[in-house]
Amino acid sequence: MKILVLHRVPYFKIEYHRGMSHDRHDVTYFGTDQALATLPPGLRCDRVSRPGVRPVFEEAREWLAHRPRDFDRIISLSEYELLDAALLREHLGVPGALPAQVVLARDKVLMKQAVGDAGLRVPRFLPLPRFLEGDGPTPWRGRTVLKPHRGASSEDVLVFDSPPLAAAAIREGRTGIARLDAGEGREDFQVEEFVSGPIRHFDGLVQGGEVLVLSASEYVNTCLQYAQGHPLGSFQIGCSDEMRAWVARVLAAVRIQDGSFHLEAIVQDGEPVFLEVGNRVGGADVVAAVELATGVHLPSYELRALLGEPVADMLPEPPAGRRRYGWFAYPGHHLAGGEYLGLEGEAVFRDAPSVVAWNELPVGAPLPGHITYQTGETVLTGIVAGDTPEAVRDWMTGLFDSLSVRTRPAAPALSERVPA
């Protein structure tokens, strides 16, 4: 096949060669210079650089207008470029998911509408313009969440004590979100009721609408807390037949038929409440944790599914003596502008026999200026194993309670230093 990959996620996070033969297929990677630099030097492929100043669909369409080429498949494994890939498929007449299908797994309002229409519980919600224009009370009282339709990593997510307080902050331009406070971009946001309870994520693989792999995990802390500077992790738990059926109904509602998925829900009074879903693998070390538990490297089998290869009979057997795994990440973006000096309280955890991976920033490294779960960018990431979910959870909460980060102000650049 001739395959075009819209390349954004660093290569080591996907390892494309594990699921797609670069000797048998003609593969072209289209991405910024920074993204293309993550490709292995000896990989047989074409590398096409794009400026990265406009949406990838627009830059790809312009490139192909000047250098026409045919492709059998167009693939993106980045949440941010799934819709661009769909638009390009539609533009070129290439098989695969099209925009009307993909947008259901990108837009949080549309996906909640679809899941609610399927008879499953979702938080009560309103698009922000309707919320602000409404004459009567909202369908809920109490804590209220403001979030973008298509955001990620809990950026620009706020929680207010009540709908009136949320409305006042937005109307008076004091949310702290620059474009909202400037009176712009309201159509890109929504509000919803705050639902309390344990938050779980479900990760797996689907082909032809059939769920082939499913892993369930529960968070320690929340993604919003991570955005605010607190550590985050999750530990694998069991998954009942009822929960498997619920996951399948959600995926069918949002028309995720092929590829990986990452689905989040809150469990309230024993009932799952849908939060959001993506047609992609989970971030942080979700992929590695799922592979350790199941033997399945999700991106590899997702690529096979997207190329139309039957996957069900190719899946490996789970490892013998199954254990539970969890991933953890300690943020640094809330300390941006400083240099990393090390951790305190970590020694007993770093050397624990249950630790599978421990990835710490080198001393002197600059702390990230944006929210990231990426190894090599944030302060600490890792994976831990245990015989039970409770063992993994308790180890992780102990780590979070014990750990602190030492920093110092970043040294000024040479051009900024004042001679003595």
C-alpha positions in Angstrom: 0.0 0.0 0.0 0.9 3.7 -0.3 0.3 5.1 3.2 0.4 8.7 4.3 1.0 9.2 8.0 0.2 12.6 9.5 3.0 12.5 12.0 2.7 14.4 15.3 3.1 12.0 18.2 6.8 11.3 18.8 7.8 8.0 17.0 8.9 6.2 20.2 5.3 6.6 21.6 3.9 4.7 18.6 6.7 2.6 17.2 5.1 2.4 13.8 7.4 -0.4 12.6 5.8 -2.8 15.1 2.4 -2.6 13.3 3.2 -1.5 9.7 5.9 -3.0 7.5 8.0 -0.3 6.0 9.6 -2.7 3.5 6.2 -4.0 2.2 4.4 -0.6 2.2 5.5 2.8 0.8 5.1 5.0 3.8 5.3 8.8 3.8 5.5 10.8 7.0 4.1 14.3 6.8 5.0 16.5 9.8 6.9 19.4 11.2 10.7 19.2 11.3 10.4 18.7 15.1 8.1 15.7 14.6 10.1 14.2 11.7 13.3 14.4 13.8 11.8 11.6 16.0 11.8 9.1 13.1 14.6 6.5 13.3 17.5 7.4 10.9 17.4 4.1 9.0 13.7 3.8 8.6 12.6 3.1 5.0 10.1 5.9 4.3 9.6 9.3 2.7 9.8 12.3 5.0 7.9 15.5 4.0 8.3 18.6 6.1 5.4 21.0 6.7 5.6 24.5 8.1 3.3 23.8 11.0 1.7 27.3 10.9 -1.7 26.2 9.6 -3.9 23.2 10.1 -2.3 20.0 8.8 -5.2 19.4 6.4 -4.6 22.8 4.7 -0.8 22.3 4.5 -1.2 18.7 3.1 -3.8 19.8 0.5 -1.4 22.5 -0.7 1.6 20.1 -0.8 -0.4 17.6 -2.8 -1.7 20.3 -5.2 1.9 21.0 -6.1 3.1 17.4 -6.0 0.1 15.1 -6.7 0.4 11.7 -5.2 -2.1 8.8 -4.6 -2.5 7.1 -1.3 -4.4 3.9 -0.2 -4.6 4.9 3.4 -4.3 8.2 5.4 -3.5 7.7 9.0 -3.2 9.9 12.1 -2.7 8.6 15.6 -2.8 12.0 17.2 -6.0 13.3 18.8 -5.3 16.7 17.4 -5.1 15.6 13.8 -7.7 12.9 13.5 -10.2 15.3 12.0 -7.5 16.6 9.5 -6.9 13.0 8.4 -10.6 12.6 7.9 -10.9 15.8 5.9 -7.9 14.7 3.7 -9.5 11.3 3.1 -12.7 13.0 2.0 -10.8 15.4 -0.2 -8.8 12.6 -1.9 -11.4 9.9 -1.9 -9.4 7.6 0.3 -11.1 4.8 2.4 -11.4 5.3 6.1 -13.4 7.3 8.7 -14.8 10.6 7.3 -15.4 13.9 9.2 -19.0 13.3 10.2 -17.9 10.1 12.0 -14.6 11.5 13.5 -16.2 14.6 14.9 -18.3 12.5 17.3 -15.2 11.4 19.0 -13.7 14.9 19.1 -16.5 17.3 20.1 -17.5 16.8 23.7 -21.0 18.3 23.2 -21.8 16.1 20.2 -20.4 12.9 21.9 -22.5 13.5 25.0 -25.6 14.1 22.9 -24.9 10.8 21.0 -24.3 8.8 24.2 -27.3 10.3 25.9 -29.5 9.5 22.9 -28.3 5.9 23.2 -29.9 5.8 26.7 -26.8 6.1 28.7 -26.2 8.5 31.5 -24.2 11.7 30.8 -23.7 14.9 32.9 -26.4 17.5 32.2 -24.8 20.1 30.0 -25.3 23.1 27.8 -23.2 24.7 25.0 -21.9 28.0 26.5 -23.9 30.4 24.3 -27.1 28.6 25.3 -26.1 28.7 28.9 -25.4 32.4 28.8 -28.6 33.2 26.9 -31.0 31.1 29.0 -33.7 32.9 30.8 -34.5 30.3 33.4 -32.5 28.2 35.8 -30.1 25.5 34.4 -31.2 21.8 34.7 -28.8 21.4 37.6 -27.7 23.2 40.7 -24.4 23.1 42.5 -20.9 22.8 41.2 -20.5 23.6 37.5 -17.7 22.7 35.1 -16.6 25.0 32.2 -14.5 23.2 29.6 -13.7 23.5 25.9 -15.5 21.3 23.3 -12.3 19.8 21.9 -9.7 20.4 24.6 -7.2 18.0 26.1 -5.1 17.6 29.3 -7.8 19.6 31.2 -6.5 22.9 29.8 -8.9 25.8 30.3 -11.1 23.7 32.5 -12.6 25.5 35.6 -15.0 24.4 38.3 -17.5 26.9 39.9 -19.6 26.4 43.0 -22.9 27.1 41.1 -24.2 28.0 37.6 -24.8 31.7 38.5 -21.2 32.1 39.7 -20.0 30.5 36.5 -22.2 32.8 34.4 -21.1 35.9 36.3 -17.4 35.1 35.9 -17.8 34.5 32.2 -19.9 37.6 31.5 -17.6 39.8 33.6 -14.4 38.5 31.9 -12.7 37.1 35.0 -12.3 33.4 34.3 -8.5 33.7 33.6 -9.0 32.2 30.2 -7.7 34.9 27.9 -10.0 34.4 24.9 -13.2 34.1 27.0 -12.3 37.1 29.0 -11.9 39.0 25.8 -15.4 38.0 24.8 -14.2 35.6 22.1 -14.6 31.8 21.4 -17.7 31.2 23.5 -18.9 28.8 20.8 -15.9 26.6 21.6 -16.9 26.0 25.3 -19.6 24.2 27.2 -20.7 23.9 30.8 -21.9 20.8 32.6 -22.9 19.6 36.1 -20.1 18.4 38.3 -20.5 14.7 39.0 -18.7 13.2 41.9 -17.3 9.7 42.3 -14.3 7.6 41.3 -13.0 8.4 37.7 -12.1 5.5 35.5 -10.6 5.1 32.1 -11.1 2.3 29.7 -8.5 1.6 27.0 -8.6 -1.0 24.2 -9.0 -1.9 20.6 -12.0 -2.2 18.4 -12.3 -3.5 14.8 -15.5 -3.5 12.8 -17.3 -2.4 15.9 -16.2 -5.4 18.0 -14.2 -4.7 21.1 -11.2 -7.0 21.0 -9.1 -5.6 23.9 -10.3 -3.9 27.0 -8.4 -2.7 30.1 -10.1 -0.8 32.9 -8.3 1.5 35.3 -9.1 4.0 38.1 -7.4 7.3 38.6 -5.5 8.5 41.6 -6.3 12.2 41.7 -7.8 13.8 38.5 -6.6 15.2 35.2 -7.8 18.6 36.4 -5.7 18.3 39.6 -2.7 17.5 37.4 -3.3 20.6 35.4 -3.3 22.5 38.7 0.1 21.0 39.7 -0.8 17.8 41.6 0.6 14.3 40.7 -1.6 11.9 38.7 -1.8 8.2 38.1 -4.1 5.2 37.6 -4.2 1.6 38.6 -5.7 -1.3 36.7 -8.9 -2.9 38.0 -11.2 -5.7 37.0 -13.9 -5.2 34.4 -17.4 -6.9 34.8 -19.4 -8.1 31.9 -21.9 -5.3 32.5 -19.1 -2.7 32.2 -17.8 -4.3 29.0 -21.3 -4.1 27.6 -21.5 -0.4 28.6 -18.2 0.4 26.9 -19.4 -1.3 23.7 -22.6 0.8 23.8 -20.7 4.0 24.2 -18.4 3.2 21.3 -21.3 2.3 19.0 -23.1 5.5 20.0 -20.1 7.7 18.9 -19.3 5.5 15.9 -15.8 4.4 16.9 -15.6 1.3 14.7 -11.8 0.7 14.2 -8.7 1.5 16.2 -7.8 2.3 19.7 -10.0 4.1 22.2 -9.6 5.9 25.5 -12.9 6.3 27.4 -13.5 8.1 30.7 -16.4 7.8 33.1 -17.3 8.7 36.7 -18.9 5.9 38.8 -21.7 7.4 40.9 -23.8 5.1 43.1 -22.6 2.1 41.1 -23.6 3.6 37.8 -21.1 4.8 35.1 -21.6 8.4 34.0 -20.0 9.1 30.6 -17.4 11.8 30.5 -15.6 11.7 27.2 -14.0 9.3 24.6 -11.3 9.5 22.0 -10.5 7.3 19.0 -6.9 7.1 20.1 -4.6 5.5 22.7 -4.5 7.0 26.2 -1.6 9.4 27.1 1.1 9.1 29.8 2.2 5.5 30.1 -1.2 3.9 29.4 0.0 2.1 26.3 2.9 0.5 28.2 0.8 -0.5 31.2 -1.8 -2.1 28.9 0.9 -4.0 27.1 2.4 -5.3 30.3 -1.0 -6.6 31.5 -2.4 -8.0 28.2 0.6 -8.5 25.9 -1.1 -6.2 23.3 0.8 -3.1 22.1 -2.3 -1.0 21.2 -0.8 1.3 18.5 0.6 -1.7 16.6 -2.7 -3.5 16.4 -4.5 -0.2 15.7 -2.3 0.3 12.6 -3.1 -3.3 11.4 -6.8 -2.6 11.9 -6.6 0.7 10.0 -4.9 -1.1 7.2 -7.8 -3.5 7.0 -5.9 -6.5 8.3 -7.9 -8.9 10.5 -6.7 -8.5 14.1 -8.7 -10.8 16.3 -6.8 -14.0 15.5 -3.4 -12.2 15.7 -3.7 -11.0 19.3 -1.2 -12.5 21.8 -2.1 -14.5 24.8 -2.0 -12.5 28.1 1.1 -13.0 30.2 1.1 -15.9 32.6 0.6 -15.0 36.3 -1.3 -11.8 35.5 -0.5 -8.8 37.6 -1.9 -5.3 37.9 0.0 -2.3 36.7 -0.3 1.5 37.2 1.3 4.5 35.7 2.2 7.7 37.5 3.3 11.2 36.5 4.5 14.2 38.6 4.0 17.6 36.9 6.4 20.4 36.4 4.5 22.9 34.3 3.2 24.7 37.4 6.9 25.4 38.2 7.7 26.7 34.7 10.6 29.2 34.6 12.6 27.1 37.0 15.3 24.4 36.8 14.8 20.9 38.2 17.1 20.1 41.2 15.8 16.7 42.2 13.2 15.0 44.4 12.9 14.6 48.2 11.2 11.6 49.8 11.6 9.4 46.8 14.4 7.0 47.7 12.3 4.2 49.2 10.0 4.3 46.2 12.6 4.5 43.4 14.3 1.4 44.6 11.1 -0.6 45.4 11.0 -4.1 43.7 7.5 -3.3 42.4 8.8 -0.4 40.2 8.8 -1.3 36.5 9.9 2.1 35.2 11.2 5.3 36.8 11.9 8.2 34.5 13.1 11.4 36.2 14.3 14.7 34.7 18.1 15.2 34.8 19.2 17.8 37.4 19.5 21.2 35.8 16.8 20.5 33.2 14.3 23.3 32.6 10.8 22.7 33.8 8.1 22.5 31.0 6.1 25.6 30.2 3.0 23.6 29.2 1.0 20.7 30.5 2.6 17.5 29.5 2.7 13.8 30.6 5.6 13.1 28.4 8.7 11.2 29.7 11.7 13.5 29.4 9.6 16.7 29.7 7.8 16.4 33.0 9.4 15.9 36.4 8.7 12.2 36.9 6.9 9.4 35.1 6.9 5.7 35.8 5.1 2.3 36.0 4.5 0.2 39.1 3.2 -3.4 39.5 1.3 -5.3 42.2 -0.6 -8.4 42.7 -3.9 -6.5 43.4 -5.4 -3.2 42.4 -5.3 -2.1 46.0 -1.5 -2.8 46.3 -0.8 -0.6 43.3 -3.1 2.2 44.5 -1.6 2.2 48.0 1.9 2.4 46.6 1.0 5.3 44.4 -0.8 7.3 47.1 2.2 6.7 49.4 4.5 8.1 46.7 2.3 11.1 46.1 2.1 11.9 49.8 5.9 11.6 50.3 7.3 13.3 47.2 8.4 16.9 46.8 10.3 18.7 44.1 13.3 20.9 44.5 13.8 23.7 42.0 15.7 27.0 41.5 15.1 29.9 39.2 16.5 29.3 35.7 19.8 30.9 34.9 19.3 33.8 32.4 20.6 33.2 28.9 24.1 34.5 28.2 22.7 37.5 26.2 20.6 38.4 29.3 23.4 38.3 31.8 24.7 41.5 33.2 28.5 41.7 33.4 29.9 42.0 37.0 
